[in-house]
């Protein structure tokens, strides 16, 4: 028995089999659709869980905000719309088991590192200015953790954080610089180590071996990649590296941070989920911030405008200073250079940075726009009748994130 095509009844047609009943096809499509919907929901749930976890990591420093509001009338005005100044404070707190190895927890903490980060309105550059912990300056009356208020006094800069936390440090910086601090972050030892580990370590080069018992650091000479614990010891070491001054330690911190920024901007981190999530988890769990940044949305808005800044336009420098007249082991501002730097930051003007150890050849400084400003030793030469005199470009010693860690 054959059908109209000449194929015996019940025999499958060449190249295929009998089509399933329509009801079966409908059930199959429904199951496929349900499976895809479940996958989408699972992905959304996982994304929301990750967002909630990272968002919940961030600690809000509402007490500092309340204290700053009390002195709002005394604070500097924000002069340039769109520009932002973020104060990054590295706390030397010994609280917690992970930090116990760095000394006994006495219930107090000081700012081991303080950096004023300036993001200009055009977001084409970034300038990070280190403020020496030993800088002698005026510290205002501040609210202590015990509820009492300290007296205004002239003292070492890092005492501000011990006496009144982030709010006292911010007010001290504003008195010192005349720059309005828009946001602040406090990072502790544990958070710093986690961020370094999250990016797979940071490369440094050492001319000589290091053996620093106080910083818990032993390193051979040469090129090497430091993981979290070693990295913390490296940026904290003082007496076993260089001449033992805090000046050299700040330069070392700036070079390390420049290498860290370069590593974070590399594809090996930003395009690698296995490294990006640990970095985000470490960064968010390491900081306490003002309410404006105390959320993933707030941090994202801050980072979004700065993520495309070229590494050679991310600059690190130390505020101009000199040995304090009353104690050579302390610092004081070097004027008028310090005020010139503060004024440029207040007015959102380009900052020009030259290498900390330039070679003997004339330096050609580059402004924030990247254009050549000419050799530094020609800035004050008078005109020859046909060319107007060149206005000297203020330059500051420092480094950039584009500078290689090892050469």
TAKAHU-V298539 format. One record per residue. N is the residue number from 0. RES is the residue in three letters. SS is DSSP state (alpha for helix, beta for strand, coil for the rest). PSI is psi in whole degrees, -180 to 180 (NA if undefined). D_FIRST is the distance of its C-alpha to the first C-alpha in whole Angstrom. Layout:
N/RES/SS/PSI/D_FIRST, N/RES/SS/PSI/D_FIRST
//
This chain:
0/UNK/coil/129/0, 1/UNK/beta/159/4, 2/UNK/coil/-169/7, 3/UNK/coil/-22/10, 4/UNK/coil/-3/11, 5/UNK/coil/12/9, 6/UNK/coil/131/8, 7/UNK/beta/142/6, 8/UNK/coil/138/6, 9/UNK/coil/-2/9, 10/UNK/coil/128/10, 11/UNK/coil/143/14, 12/UNK/coil/151/15, 13/UNK/coil/134/17, 14/UNK/coil/6/21, 15/UNK/coil/180/20, 16/UNK/coil/-177/18, 17/UNK/coil/137/18, 18/UNK/coil/137/21, 19/UNK/coil/156/23, 20/UNK/coil/152/23, 21/UNK/alpha/-38/26, 22/UNK/alpha/-35/28, 23/UNK/alpha/-41/28, 24/UNK/alpha/-39/29, 25/UNK/alpha/-42/32, 26/UNK/alpha/-39/33, 27/UNK/alpha/-44/33, 28/UNK/alpha/-39/35, 29/UNK/alpha/-41/38, 30/UNK/alpha/-40/38, 31/UNK/alpha/-46/39, 32/UNK/alpha/-41/41, 33/UNK/alpha/-40/43, 34/UNK/alpha/-43/43, 35/UNK/alpha/-39/45, 36/UNK/alpha/-40/47, 37/UNK/alpha/-39/48, 38/UNK/alpha/-43/49, 39/UNK/alpha/-45/51, 40/UNK/alpha/-40/53, 41/UNK/alpha/-42/54, 42/UNK/alpha/-43/55, 43/UNK/alpha/-41/57, 44/UNK/alpha/-42/58, 45/UNK/alpha/-42/59, 46/UNK/alpha/-43/61, 47/UNK/alpha/-38/63, 48/UNK/alpha/-45/64, 49/UNK/alpha/-43/65, 50/UNK/alpha/-47/67, 51/UNK/alpha/-38/69, 52/UNK/alpha/-49/70, 53/UNK/alpha/-41/71, 54/UNK/alpha/-37/73, 55/UNK/alpha/-17/74, 56/UNK/alpha/-32/76, 57/UNK/coil/131/78, 58/UNK/beta/129/82, 59/UNK/beta/127/84, 60/UNK/coil/75/87, 61/UNK/alpha/-27/88, 62/UNK/alpha/-39/92, 63/UNK/alpha/-40/93, 64/UNK/alpha/-44/91, 65/UNK/alpha/-40/94, 66/UNK/alpha/-39/97, 67/UNK/alpha/-35/96, 68/UNK/alpha/-31/96, 69/UNK/alpha/-32/99, 70/UNK/coil/26/101, 71/UNK/alpha/-40/99, 72/UNK/alpha/-24/102, 73/UNK/alpha/-12/103, 74/UNK/coil/153/100, 75/UNK/coil/154/99, 76/UNK/coil/153/98, 77/UNK/coil/113/94, 78/UNK/coil/-34/95, 79/UNK/coil/117/92, 80/UNK/coil/138/89, 81/UNK/coil/-29/86, 82/UNK/coil/150/88, 83/UNK/beta/146/87, 84/UNK/beta/120/89, 85/UNK/beta/126/88, 86/UNK/beta/118/90, 87/UNK/beta/120/89, 88/UNK/beta/122/91, 89/UNK/beta/113/90, 90/UNK/beta/139/91, 91/UNK/coil/29/93, 92/UNK/coil/138/93, 93/UNK/coil/9/92, 94/UNK/coil/149/91, 95/UNK/coil/150/88, 96/UNK/alpha/-37/87, 97/UNK/alpha/-26/86, 98/UNK/alpha/-1/89, 99/UNK/alpha/-29/91, 100/UNK/alpha/-15/92, 101/UNK/alpha/5/93, 102/UNK/coil/169/96, 103/UNK/coil/135/97, 104/UNK/coil/114/96, 105/UNK/coil/16/99, 106/UNK/coil/6/97, 107/UNK/coil/164/98, 108/UNK/coil/151/96, 109/UNK/coil/167/97, 110/UNK/beta/102/96, 111/UNK/beta/-33/95, 112/UNK/beta/136/94, 113/UNK/beta/125/94, 114/UNK/beta/130/92, 115/UNK/beta/113/92, 116/UNK/beta/121/89, 117/UNK/beta/123/89, 118/UNK/beta/112/86, 119/UNK/coil/165/87, 120/UNK/coil/-34/86, 121/UNK/coil/-8/84, 122/UNK/coil/36/82, 123/UNK/coil/-4/83, 124/UNK/coil/175/85, 125/UNK/beta/142/86, 126/UNK/beta/123/89, 127/UNK/beta/117/90, 128/UNK/beta/118/94, 129/UNK/beta/137/95, 130/UNK/coil/117/98, 131/UNK/coil/137/100, 132/UNK/coil/-26/100, 133/UNK/coil/9/104, 134/UNK/beta/129/105, 135/UNK/beta/128/108, 136/UNK/beta/172/107, 137/UNK/beta/124/108, 138/UNK/beta/124/106, 139/UNK/coil/173/106, 140/UNK/coil/129/106, 141/UNK/coil/155/103, 142/UNK/beta/120/102, 143/UNK/coil/170/101, 144/UNK/coil/-21/99, 145/UNK/coil/4/101, 146/UNK/coil/-7/102, 147/UNK/coil/163/105, 148/UNK/beta/138/106, 149/UNK/coil/164/107, 150/UNK/coil/149/110, 151/UNK/coil/138/110, 152/UNK/beta/163/111, 153/UNK/beta/116/111, 154/UNK/beta/-180/109, 155/UNK/beta/137/106, 156/UNK/coil/-45/103, 157/UNK/coil/-6/101, 158/UNK/alpha/-22/103, 159/UNK/alpha/-41/101, 160/UNK/alpha/-37/98, 161/UNK/alpha/-39/100, 162/UNK/alpha/-35/102, 163/UNK/alpha/20/99, 164/UNK/alpha/-155/96, 165/UNK/alpha/-40/94, 166/UNK/alpha/-43/96, 167/UNK/alpha/-39/99, 168/UNK/alpha/-43/98, 169/UNK/alpha/-46/96, 170/UNK/alpha/-35/99, 171/UNK/alpha/-44/101, 172/UNK/alpha/-42/99, 173/UNK/alpha/-38/100, 174/UNK/alpha/-38/103, 175/UNK/alpha/-39/103, 176/UNK/alpha/-23/101, 177/UNK/coil/14/101, 178/UNK/coil/132/97, 179/UNK/coil/125/95, 180/UNK/coil/117/93, 181/UNK/coil/-38/89, 182/UNK/beta/164/87, 183/UNK/beta/154/88, 184/UNK/beta/139/86, 185/UNK/beta/123/88, 186/UNK/beta/135/86, 187/UNK/coil/177/87, 188/UNK/alpha/-49/87, 189/UNK/alpha/-43/84, 190/UNK/alpha/-39/82, 191/UNK/alpha/-46/83, 192/UNK/alpha/-42/82, 193/UNK/alpha/-38/78, 194/UNK/alpha/-39/78, 195/UNK/alpha/-44/79, 196/UNK/alpha/-36/77, 197/UNK/alpha/-30/74, 198/UNK/coil/6/74, 199/UNK/coil/20/74, 200/UNK/coil/165/78, 201/UNK/beta/135/80, 202/UNK/beta/137/82, 203/UNK/beta/166/86, 204/UNK/beta/132/88, 205/UNK/beta/130/91, 206/UNK/coil/-33/94, 207/UNK/coil/159/96, 208/UNK/coil/157/95, 209/UNK/beta/132/95, 210/UNK/beta/93/96, 211/UNK/beta/104/97, 212/UNK/coil/-37/97, 213/UNK/coil/-38/98, 214/UNK/coil/2/94, 215/UNK/coil/50/93, 216/UNK/beta/125/92, 217/UNK/beta/119/92, 218/UNK/beta/141/90, 219/UNK/coil/168/91, 220/UNK/coil/157/91, 221/UNK/beta/-173/89, 222/UNK/beta/134/85, 223/UNK/beta/159/83, 224/UNK/beta/122/81, 225/UNK/beta/131/83, 226/UNK/coil/-179/80, 227/UNK/alpha/-53/82, 228/UNK/alpha/-44/84, 229/UNK/alpha/-41/86, 230/UNK/alpha/-41/85, 231/UNK/alpha/-44/87, 232/UNK/alpha/-36/90, 233/UNK/alpha/-45/90, 234/UNK/alpha/-17/91, 235/UNK/alpha/-23/93, 236/UNK/coil/141/95, 237/UNK/coil/-52/99, 238/UNK/coil/-16/101, 239/UNK/coil/-4/100, 240/UNK/coil/134/98, 241/UNK/coil/-141/100, 242/UNK/coil/8/104, 243/UNK/coil/7/103, 244/UNK/coil/158/103, 245/UNK/alpha/-23/101, 246/UNK/alpha/-50/101, 247/UNK/alpha/-34/99, 248/UNK/alpha/-40/97, 249/UNK/alpha/-41/96, 250/UNK/alpha/-41/95, 251/UNK/alpha/-40/93, 252/UNK/alpha/-42/91, 253/UNK/alpha/-43/90, 254/UNK/alpha/-39/89, 255/UNK/alpha/-45/87, 256/UNK/alpha/-36/85, 257/UNK/alpha/-42/85, 258/UNK/alpha/-37/83, 259/UNK/alpha/-44/81, 260/UNK/alpha/-43/80, 261/UNK/alpha/-40/79, 262/UNK/alpha/-42/77, 263/UNK/alpha/-36/75, 264/UNK/alpha/-11/74, 265/UNK/coil/157/73, 266/UNK/alpha/-24/69, 267/UNK/alpha/-17/69, 268/UNK/alpha/-55/70, 269/UNK/alpha/-28/69, 270/UNK/coil/14/65, 271/UNK/coil/100/65, 272/UNK/alpha/-32/64, 273/UNK/alpha/-24/65, 274/UNK/alpha/-31/68, 275/UNK/alpha/-45/68, 276/UNK/alpha/-47/68, 277/UNK/alpha/-35/70, 278/UNK/alpha/-45/73, 279/UNK/alpha/-41/72, 280/UNK/alpha/-43/72, 281/UNK/alpha/-44/76, 282/UNK/alpha/-44/77, 283/UNK/alpha/-32/77, 284/UNK/alpha/-8/78, 285/UNK/alpha/-11/81, 286/UNK/beta/153/82, 287/UNK/beta/138/84, 288/UNK/beta/173/85, 289/UNK/coil/163/86, 290/UNK/coil/-29/84, 291/UNK/coil/-23/83, 292/UNK/coil/1/81, 293/UNK/coil/43/80, 294/UNK/coil/158/76, 295/UNK/alpha/-37/73, 296/UNK/alpha/-44/73, 297/UNK/alpha/-44/77, 298/UNK/alpha/-39/77, 299/UNK/alpha/-43/74, 300/UNK/alpha/-35/76, 301/UNK/alpha/-45/79, 302/UNK/alpha/-33/77, 303/UNK/alpha/-44/74, 304/UNK/coil/-15/77, 305/UNK/coil/-5/78, 306/UNK/coil/-22/75, 307/UNK/coil/11/76, 308/UNK/coil/127/79, 309/UNK/coil/146/80, 310/UNK/alpha/-31/81, 311/UNK/alpha/-4/84, 312/UNK/alpha/9/85, 313/UNK/beta/107/85, 314/UNK/beta/144/89, 315/UNK/beta/131/91, 316/UNK/beta/167/94, 317/UNK/beta/142/97, 318/UNK/coil/135/100, 319/UNK/coil/128/103, 320/UNK/beta/171/105, 321/UNK/beta/167/109, 322/UNK/beta/138/110, 323/UNK/beta/134/112, 324/UNK/coil/-34/116, 325/UNK/coil/-16/116, 326/UNK/beta/108/114, 327/UNK/beta/-14/113, 328/UNK/beta/-1/110, 329/UNK/beta/169/109, 330/UNK/beta/158/107, 331/UNK/beta/161/108, 332/UNK/beta/143/107, 333/UNK/coil/113/108, 334/UNK/coil/149/109, 335/UNK/coil/6/109, 336/UNK/alpha/-42/105, 337/UNK/alpha/-46/104, 338/UNK/alpha/-33/104, 339/UNK/alpha/-43/103, 340/UNK/alpha/-47/100, 341/UNK/alpha/-39/100, 342/UNK/alpha/-43/100, 343/UNK/alpha/-38/98, 344/UNK/alpha/-42/95, 345/UNK/alpha/-40/97, 346/UNK/coil/6/96, 347/UNK/coil/41/93, 348/UNK/coil/153/94, 349/UNK/coil/141/93, 350/UNK/coil/129/94, 351/UNK/beta/128/94, 352/UNK/beta/135/94, 353/UNK/beta/157/96, 354/UNK/beta/148/95, 355/UNK/coil/-31/97, 356/UNK/coil/78/98, 357/UNK/coil/156/98, 358/UNK/coil/170/99, 359/UNK/coil/-19/102, 360/UNK/coil/155/101, 361/UNK/coil/136/101, 362/UNK/coil/133/98, 363/UNK/beta/104/96, 364/UNK/beta/151/95, 365/UNK/beta/135/92, 366/UNK/coil/-178/92, 367/UNK/coil/-27/89, 368/UNK/coil/-10/88, 369/UNK/coil/-3/88, 370/UNK/coil/152/90, 371/UNK/beta/137/93, 372/UNK/beta/0/96, 373/UNK/beta/163/99, 374/UNK/beta/143/101, 375/UNK/alpha/-29/102, 376/UNK/alpha/5/106, 377/UNK/alpha/3/106, 378/UNK/coil/-32/105, 379/UNK/coil/11/109, 380/UNK/coil/136/110, 381/UNK/coil/161/112, 382/UNK/coil/161/111, 383/UNK/coil/17/112, 384/UNK/coil/-23/113, 385/UNK/coil/-24/109, 386/UNK/coil/128/107, 387/UNK/coil/153/108, 388/UNK/coil/146/108, 389/UNK/coil/128/105, 390/UNK/coil/124/105, 391/UNK/coil/138/104, 392/UNK/coil/119/101, 393/UNK/coil/130/101, 394/UNK/beta/154/99, 395/UNK/beta/144/99, 396/UNK/beta/136/98, 397/UNK/beta/-154/94, 398/UNK/beta/172/91, 399/UNK/beta/161/88, 400/UNK/coil/-17/84, 401/UNK/coil/-10/83, 402/UNK/coil/129/86, 403/UNK/coil/143/84, 404/UNK/coil/-35/85, 405/UNK/coil/140/86, 406/UNK/coil/NA/87
//
